[in-house]
Amino acid sequence: MTTSPAHSSISTTAVVGGGSTSNAALEDFHFPSDLISIQDRKDEALLVLKSDLRTALNREVKSLDKDNWMFEGPRSRIHLISRPGIFLHRKMEMAKNQNSAQPK
């Protein structure tokens, strides 16, 4: 014959630890009154990370906006970065060719 836990002869207080001693252990542990929950700390950390990320992205966007001239137009002019002054030299050559090609 099997007995159910409800009809068991072992008392619940004996299993839990004896009632009054376990209650005293809980009363000895005091929580601070200004306890910040784990979720609050997580939310605060996420807000700081988002703010830092937003700042870094804005800085990167401004940098790309400054360098936008290299990528505008139908063809990239990124090759002009490695050889400074070439763009001005080519503009002057084009102007000379246009002046010499015009009929007088």
Backbone as CSV, one residue per row, in Angstrom:
resi,resn,N_x,N_y,N_z,CA_x,CA_y,CA_z,C_x,C_y,C_z
1,MET,0.841,-1.173,0.000,0.000,0.000,0.000,0.889,1.240,0.000
2,THR,0.625,2.169,-0.892,1.401,3.404,-0.957,0.629,4.524,-0.296
3,THR,1.361,5.428,0.274,0.707,6.568,0.926,1.022,7.835,0.161
4,SER,0.085,8.722,0.107,0.300,9.993,-0.573,1.061,10.938,0.342
5,PRO,1.732,11.939,-0.225,2.457,12.900,0.605,1.555,13.633,1.588
6,ALA,0.285,13.761,1.274,-0.628,14.458,2.183,-0.883,13.655,3.448
7,HIS,-0.812,12.342,3.349,-1.055,11.485,4.508,0.232,11.005,5.156
8,SER,1.338,11.588,4.771,2.638,11.158,5.289,2.780,11.537,6.753
9,SER,3.543,10.732,7.469,3.732,11.009,8.896,4.829,12.042,9.142
10,ILE,5.619,12.380,8.109,6.673,13.392,8.279,6.034,14.771,8.181
11,SER,6.322,15.602,9.121,5.718,16.935,9.112,6.471,17.862,8.155
12,THR,5.792,18.876,7.682,6.387,19.846,6.772,7.465,20.656,7.469
13,THR,7.294,20.981,8.718,8.304,21.767,9.434,9.598,21.004,9.591
14,ALA,9.529,19.697,9.691,10.752,18.898,9.799,11.508,18.914,8.477
15,VAL,10.799,18.902,7.356,11.433,18.926,6.040,12.023,20.300,5.760
16,VAL,11.299,21.353,6.064,11.748,22.713,5.793,12.895,23.102,6.697
17,GLY,12.894,22.661,7.896,13.998,23.014,8.760,13.571,23.425,10.137
18,GLY,12.375,23.221,10.489,12.000,23.424,11.872,11.317,24.718,12.190
19,GLY,10.778,25.416,11.281,9.935,26.570,11.590,10.662,27.760,12.151
20,SER,10.844,27.841,13.455,11.358,29.046,14.104,12.813,29.325,13.741
21,THR,13.625,28.342,13.532,15.032,28.596,13.176,15.156,29.128,11.759
22,SER,14.335,28.654,10.823,14.414,29.163,9.453,13.891,30.595,9.384
23,ASN,12.889,30.935,10.162,12.388,32.307,10.193,13.425,33.254,10.769
24,ALA,14.162,32.825,11.756,15.202,33.666,12.349,16.315,33.918,11.348
25,ALA,16.621,32.933,10.517,17.672,33.106,9.509,17.268,34.160,8.486
26,LEU,16.013,34.200,8.110,15.551,35.208,7.163,15.571,36.606,7.771
27,GLU,15.274,36.709,9.049,15.263,38.017,9.703,16.672,38.564,9.898
28,ASP,17.676,37.693,9.969,19.060,38.149,10.126,19.594,38.817,8.866
29,PHE,19.039,38.494,7.724,19.510,39.064,6.466,18.713,40.321,6.168
30,HIS,19.381,41.468,6.150,18.707,42.748,5.929,19.012,43.260,4.522
31,PHE,17.970,43.656,3.815,18.133,44.266,2.507,18.284,45.769,2.688
32,PRO,19.188,46.407,1.948,19.290,47.869,2.041,18.009,48.516,1.516
33,SER,17.688,49.659,2.067,16.441,50.318,1.673,16.525,50.905,0.266
34,ASP,17.722,51.250,-0.206,17.877,51.837,-1.540,18.363,50.798,-2.554
35,LEU,17.917,49.590,-2.398,18.338,48.496,-3.267,17.873,48.755,-4.694
36,ILE,18.822,48.745,-5.613,18.497,48.907,-7.029,18.368,47.510,-7.617
37,SER,17.303,47.286,-8.299,17.078,45.949,-8.853,18.046,45.674,-9.999
38,ILE,18.209,44.421,-10.281,19.088,44.014,-11.376,18.577,44.582,-12.694
39,GLN,17.276,44.600,-12.875,16.697,45.127,-14.109,16.974,46.618,-14.249
40,ASP,16.900,47.373,-13.141,17.196,48.805,-13.194,18.641,49.041,-13.596
41,ARG,19.564,48.252,-13.031,20.979,48.399,-13.385,21.213,48.022,-14.844
42,LYS,20.528,46.997,-15.302,20.655,46.580,-16.698,20.142,47.676,-17.625
43,ASP,18.974,48.247,-17.298,18.404,49.324,-18.108,19.330,50.530,-18.151
44,GLU,19.903,50.884,-17.003,20.816,52.018,-16.942,22.061,51.757,-17.787
45,ALA,22.608,50.563,-17.710,23.793,50.213,-18.502,23.476,50.245,-19.993
46,LEU,22.293,49.759,-20.374,21.902,49.793,-21.774,21.739,51.221,-22.279
47,LEU,21.178,52.096,-21.455,21.036,53.495,-21.858,22.393,54.146,-22.085
48,VAL,23.344,53.859,-21.209,24.692,54.414,-21.364,25.340,53.872,-22.635
49,LEU,25.204,52.577,-22.878,25.778,51.985,-24.088,25.141,52.558,-25.351
50,LYS,23.822,52.736,-25.329,23.141,53.319,-26.483,23.610,54.744,-26.731
51,SER,23.778,55.503,-25.671,24.240,56.880,-25.800,25.650,56.928,-26.386
52,ASP,26.534,56.068,-25.874,27.901,56.017,-26.396,27.920,55.599,-27.861
53,LEU,27.099,54.630,-28.209,27.031,54.167,-29.588,26.495,55.255,-30.508
54,ARG,25.461,55.964,-30.050,24.888,57.047,-30.841,25.919,58.150,-31.081
55,THR,26.704,58.479,-30.054,27.745,59.499,-30.189,28.802,59.064,-31.195
56,ALA,29.241,57.818,-31.096,30.256,57.309,-32.023,29.730,57.278,-33.458
57,LEU,28.469,56.879,-33.633,27.889,56.855,-34.973,27.742,58.257,-35.548
58,ASN,27.339,59.218,-34.733,27.228,60.597,-35.208,28.581,61.131,-35.644
59,ARG,29.636,60.796,-34.879,30.988,61.210,-35.239,31.392,60.600,-36.585
60,GLU,31.057,59.348,-36.792,31.387,58.661,-38.044,30.614,59.263,-39.213
61,VAL,29.350,59.594,-38.997,28.540,60.203,-40.054,29.119,61.555,-40.452
62,LYS,29.528,62.354,-39.475,30.133,63.651,-39.785,31.414,63.470,-40.582
63,SER,32.207,62.470,-40.232,33.441,62.190,-40.958,33.140,61.785,-42.400
64,LEU,32.125,60.953,-42.581,31.747,60.544,-43.933,31.185,61.712,-44.731
65,ASP,30.447,62.596,-44.079,29.923,63.774,-44.764,31.054,64.667,-45.259
66,LYS,32.125,64.780,-44.452,33.271,65.586,-44.877,33.947,64.978,-46.101
67,ASP,33.983,63.657,-46.176,34.661,62.965,-47.269,33.724,62.631,-48.424
68,ASN,32.527,63.154,-48.396,31.510,62.830,-49.389,31.928,63.213,-50.803
69,TRP,32.716,64.259,-50.968,33.109,64.725,-52.294,33.848,63.645,-53.083
70,MET,34.506,62.727,-52.390,35.267,61.684,-53.080,34.360,60.673,-53.765
71,PHE,33.137,60.567,-53.317,32.260,59.518,-53.811,31.080,60.051,-54.617
72,GLU,31.000,61.351,-54.814,29.861,61.891,-55.541,30.123,61.817,-57.037
73,GLY,29.102,61.943,-57.799,29.234,61.899,-59.243,29.144,60.486,-59.781
74,PRO,29.153,60.381,-61.107,29.005,59.059,-61.705,30.215,58.153,-61.483
75,ARG,31.386,58.748,-61.288,32.594,57.950,-61.103,33.318,58.407,-59.851
76,SER,33.809,57.478,-59.098,34.497,57.800,-57.851,35.808,58.514,-58.138
77,ARG,36.135,59.464,-57.267,37.414,60.171,-57.381,38.313,59.845,-56.200
78,ILE,38.176,58.638,-55.678,38.952,58.259,-54.507,40.441,58.181,-54.835
79,HIS,40.782,57.961,-56.098,42.188,57.902,-56.483,42.907,59.235,-56.243
80,LEU,42.157,60.302,-56.087,42.767,61.612,-55.855,43.353,61.746,-54.459
81,ILE,42.955,60.894,-53.565,43.464,60.965,-52.196,44.938,60.600,-52.158
82,SER,45.321,59.568,-52.912,46.699,59.080,-52.838,47.680,60.010,-53.532
83,ARG,47.209,60.832,-54.466,48.107,61.744,-55.172,47.572,63.168,-55.075
84,PRO,47.915,63.863,-54.011,47.394,65.224,-53.864,47.933,66.144,-54.958
85,GLY,47.097,67.029,-55.434,47.497,67.993,-56.447,47.209,67.531,-57.857
86,ILE,46.959,66.264,-58.060,46.688,65.738,-59.395,45.384,66.320,-59.934
87,PHE,44.388,66.441,-59.075,43.088,66.953,-59.508,43.227,68.372,-60.064
88,LEU,43.967,69.206,-59.390,44.176,70.577,-59.852,44.945,70.569,-61.163
89,HIS,45.961,69.727,-61.268,46.757,69.630,-62.490,45.881,69.203,-63.668
90,ARG,45.006,68.236,-63.466,44.126,67.762,-64.533,43.119,68.835,-64.930
91,LYS,42.645,69.591,-63.960,41.700,70.671,-64.285,42.371,71.710,-65.177
92,MET,43.617,72.021,-64.867,44.346,73.011,-65.668,44.591,72.483,-67.083
93,GLU,44.910,71.190,-67.225,45.103,70.597,-68.547,43.812,70.633,-69.348
94,MET,42.701,70.338,-68.691,41.414,70.362,-69.378,41.078,71.774,-69.841
95,ALA,41.385,72.757,-69.013,41.112,74.145,-69.384,41.964,74.546,-70.588
96,LYS,43.228,74.123,-70.625,44.106,74.432,-71.768,43.574,73.783,-73.035
97,ASN,43.157,72.516,-72.926,42.635,71.807,-74.095,41.368,72.466,-74.611
98,GLN,40.513,72.936,-73.726,39.280,73.600,-74.149,39.597,74.926,-74.823
99,ASN,40.579,75.663,-74.290,40.948,76.952,-74.882,41.573,76.760,-76.258
100,SER,42.397,75.732,-76.433,43.048,75.513,-77.729,42.075,74.908,-78.736
101,ALA,41.053,74.219,-78.288,40.090,73.590,-79.188,39.038,74.577,-79.676
102,GLN,38.891,75.715,-79.020,37.880,76.692,-79.416,38.360,77.446,-80.660
103,PRO,37.478,77.579,-81.650,37.856,78.336,-82.860,37.972,79.816,-82.554
104,LYS,38.916,80.452,-83.270,39.139,81.891,-83.047,38.570,82.720,-84.147
